[in-house]
Amino acid sequence: MTGLNSLGWTIHDHLKEHRPKMFQELKDQGTLNQYVLERQNSLSNSLTALEHQGLQPHEAEEMLRDQIYLPSVEDLPNLGESIQPYTD
């Protein structure tokens, strides 16, 4: 994996652990490095923009948390599956 910084490795490792199917598909297609680099660069630009607006680095990262850490496969809804209301 060339050109990854700490944010890129965070994205890479999160995908590998929490989105293994997506990770493997990208790897099999030979586009994993490109995908991670594009997300790294886009998120780095967003983080920088938020910091220029006056946010502290940890505040900017928190605002982009859902984009950095995609939901795990277990957290994704299954299309067509009805959601049962919570009952106690």
C-alpha positions in Angstrom: 0.0 0.0 0.0 1.8 3.1 -1.2 1.1 6.7 -0.1 -0.9 6.0 3.0 -0.5 8.1 6.0 -2.0 7.3 9.5 -5.5 8.3 8.4 -5.1 6.0 5.3 -4.0 3.1 7.5 -6.9 3.7 9.8 -9.3 3.5 6.9 -7.5 0.4 5.6 -7.5 -1.4 8.9 -11.1 -0.5 9.7 -12.3 -1.8 6.3 -10.3 -5.0 6.8 -11.8 -5.7 10.2 -15.4 -4.4 9.9 -16.1 -4.6 6.1 -14.2 -7.8 5.1 -16.3 -8.5 2.1 -15.9 -5.0 0.7 -12.2 -5.1 1.6 -11.7 -8.4 -0.3 -13.7 -7.3 -3.3 -11.5 -4.1 -3.6 -8.4 -6.2 -3.2 -9.5 -8.8 -5.8 -10.3 -6.0 -8.3 -6.9 -4.4 -7.6 -8.5 -1.1 -6.5 -8.0 -1.3 -2.7 -5.0 1.1 -2.6 -6.8 3.6 -5.0 -10.0 3.5 -2.9 -8.2 4.0 0.4 -6.0 6.8 -1.1 -9.0 8.6 -2.5 -10.9 8.4 0.9 -7.7 9.4 2.7 -7.2 12.5 0.5 -10.9 13.5 0.6 -11.1 13.1 4.3 -7.8 14.9 4.9 -9.1 17.9 2.8 -12.4 17.9 4.9 -10.5 17.7 8.1 -8.2 20.6 7.1 -11.2 22.7 6.0 -12.9 22.1 9.3 -9.8 23.1 11.2 -9.5 26.3 9.2 -13.0 27.1 10.3 -11.7 27.0 13.9 -12.3 23.5 15.0 -9.7 21.6 17.0 -8.3 18.5 15.2 -10.2 16.1 17.5 -13.5 18.0 17.0 -13.0 17.9 13.2 -12.3 14.1 13.4 -15.5 13.6 15.5 -17.6 15.4 12.9 -16.3 13.1 10.2 -16.2 9.9 12.3 -19.0 8.2 10.3 -17.1 8.9 7.1 -13.8 7.6 8.5 -15.2 4.6 10.1 -17.8 3.1 7.8 -20.5 1.1 9.6 -19.6 -2.5 10.1 -21.4 -5.2 8.1 -23.4 -6.1 11.2 -24.7 -2.5 11.5 -26.0 -2.4 7.9 -29.7 -3.1 7.4 -30.7 -5.9 5.1 -32.9 -4.6 2.4 -36.4 -5.9 2.5 -36.1 -7.0 6.1 -38.7 -5.6 8.4 -37.4 -3.9 11.5 -39.0 -5.0 14.7 -39.8 -2.2 17.2 -38.0 -2.4 20.5 -40.1 -3.7 23.3 -39.1 -4.1 26.9 
